[in-house]
Amino acid sequence: MTEHITTEILYQNTELLVCRKPAGLAVQAAAGYQTDLVSELKNRISREHGQKSPYLGLIHRLDQPVEGLLVFALTKAAAADLSRQLTEGRLQKKYLAVLDGIPDNREGALVHYLRKDGRNSRAVVTDGPQAGAKRAELSYRTVARRERQCLAEIAIDTGRFHQIRAQMAHAGYPLAGDRKYGVPERTADSLALCAHRLSFYDRVSGQERRFSVWPQNPAFSAFRAEMEAFLSAEENCSR
């Protein structure tokens, strides 16, 4: 039986590939029997290029319920370069989210400390340093508001476990559809979070690469007109 590939590859050269991960697919599953993104991509590369055990360097992750953009390295040299760009802030990621609640300010930054609770697969948030907790920073800006929800673009300065979900919920603005961090009622069928922008330096072409995608989660549909205007303006500014 032919394997069904659910992931869209948007760009690929000899050193890296950029793909769009669908919501619900784990990047790298803990259990061997569960389908994951890394296995999908390795199988695809193996079939298309005849490589028995292709190299696929994992540079960054997305939670299983999150959709959006990821870049993978196809060589160890590319993995080292992309990891360095991530550490230095040259590899940039931005997210779109629907929030249950509206921040008082249109733009803001959150600084907390996060500790991973592995038993319950949660991030525990504190406002100050604690044993085992790591500093977590993000910035946000609201794009549109409708009743008790808003569309926000979020950028993270640190890559912590469940960072966006945990920090926004702790601040009083949980993501729509997120049951894990205390959404009191059902506001969306699935987590309204999409890694919608990705940019980095491509060694092969010697150019900066920029990618963007539209969220597929229906929770974003109420903000479609505002989202189109926002993304169009952002695209014009980046040219």
Salt bridges, closest charged atoms under 4 A:
GLU3 OE1 - ARG47 NH1 3.18
GLU15 OE2 - ARG203 NH2 2.60
GLU48 OE2 - ARG44 NE 3.17
ASP63 OD2 - HIS162 NE2 3.70
ASP63 OD2 - ARG165 NH1 3.41
GLU67 OE1 - ARG20 NH2 3.08
ASP81 OD1 - ARG84 NH2 3.40
GLU88 OE1 - ARG90 NH1 3.72
ASP127 OD1 - HIS112 NE2 3.79
ASP127 OD1 - HIS170 NE2 3.16
GLU137 OE2 - ARG135 NE 2.78
GLU153 OE1 - ARG141 NH2 3.04
GLU153 OE2 - HIS196 NE2 2.93
ASP178 OD2 - ARG165 NE 2.88
ASP189 OD1 - ARG186 NH2 2.62
ASP202 OD2 - ARG209 NE 3.08
GLU208 OE1 - ARG210 NH2 3.00
GLU226 OE2 - ARG146 NH2 2.91
GLU228 OE2 - ARG224 NE 3.40
GLU234 OE1 - ARG141 NH2 3.01
GLU235 OE1 - ARG197 NH1 3.81
